[in-house]
């Protein structure tokens, strides 16, 4: 059985609505959108190890077709 860590993000209702709308437009879940965006930004950090780990995760997302770009391509 896989184990997962949980992250809670507090935001106001308006921010939540925007996040939900952006996710829907890209055809991904809010979880997928947030993870993709976080790891995309993490890949830009000036720390080679973290950047490499982010890159590995982003490639896994792409292989599983869970990145916003992949979903957008599929719906076109």
Legacy VTK file of the C-alpha trace (Angstrom):
# vtk DataFile Version 3.0
C-alpha trace
ASCII
DATASET POLYDATA
POINTS 76 float
0.000 0.000 0.000
1.341 3.431 -0.956
1.665 5.993 1.769
1.059 9.650 1.135
1.885 12.833 2.982
-0.854 15.424 3.277
-0.507 19.166 2.730
-3.195 21.644 3.680
-3.228 25.071 2.055
-5.439 27.780 3.464
-6.771 30.243 0.916
-9.705 32.549 0.662
-12.781 31.413 -1.288
-11.934 33.659 -4.240
-8.454 32.141 -4.618
-9.985 28.663 -4.370
-12.426 29.535 -7.138
-9.633 30.781 -9.404
-7.602 27.630 -8.788
-10.631 25.473 -9.514
-11.395 27.396 -12.721
-7.803 27.174 -13.977
-7.676 23.450 -13.244
-10.965 22.877 -15.045
-9.827 24.827 -18.096
-6.722 22.641 -18.285
-8.674 19.453 -17.671
-6.735 18.455 -14.557
-7.659 18.058 -10.930
-6.731 20.782 -8.493
-4.265 18.328 -6.923
-2.598 17.712 -10.283
-2.492 21.434 -11.052
-0.924 22.359 -7.715
1.633 19.536 -7.803
2.592 20.293 -11.404
2.960 24.028 -10.677
4.984 23.412 -7.502
7.401 21.008 -9.168
7.674 23.217 -12.250
8.764 26.085 -9.982
11.014 23.780 -7.948
12.870 22.831 -11.150
13.964 26.490 -11.399
15.633 26.532 -7.965
19.397 26.984 -8.016
20.003 23.671 -6.257
21.010 20.890 -8.630
19.706 18.043 -6.473
16.282 19.657 -5.959
16.105 20.662 -9.594
16.911 17.087 -10.661
14.247 15.661 -8.335
11.698 18.121 -9.688
12.638 17.155 -13.227
12.165 13.455 -12.426
8.730 14.166 -10.984
7.695 16.311 -13.953
8.772 13.557 -16.365
6.685 11.072 -14.360
3.706 13.432 -14.588
4.191 13.651 -18.347
4.450 9.858 -18.673
1.202 9.514 -16.730
-0.409 12.299 -18.784
-1.225 14.363 -15.702
0.479 17.608 -16.616
-1.788 20.460 -17.701
-0.083 20.615 -21.109
-0.774 16.924 -21.764
-4.425 17.245 -20.833
-4.803 20.363 -22.966
-3.344 18.513 -25.989
-5.719 15.570 -25.486
-8.800 17.780 -25.414
-7.838 19.648 -28.621
LINES 1 77
76 0 1 2 3 4 5 6 7 8 9 10 11 12 13 14 15 16 17 18 19 20 21 22 23 24 25 26 27 28 29 30 31 32 33 34 35 36 37 38 39 40 41 42 43 44 45 46 47 48 49 50 51 52 53 54 55 56 57 58 59 60 61 62 63 64 65 66 67 68 69 70 71 72 73 74 75
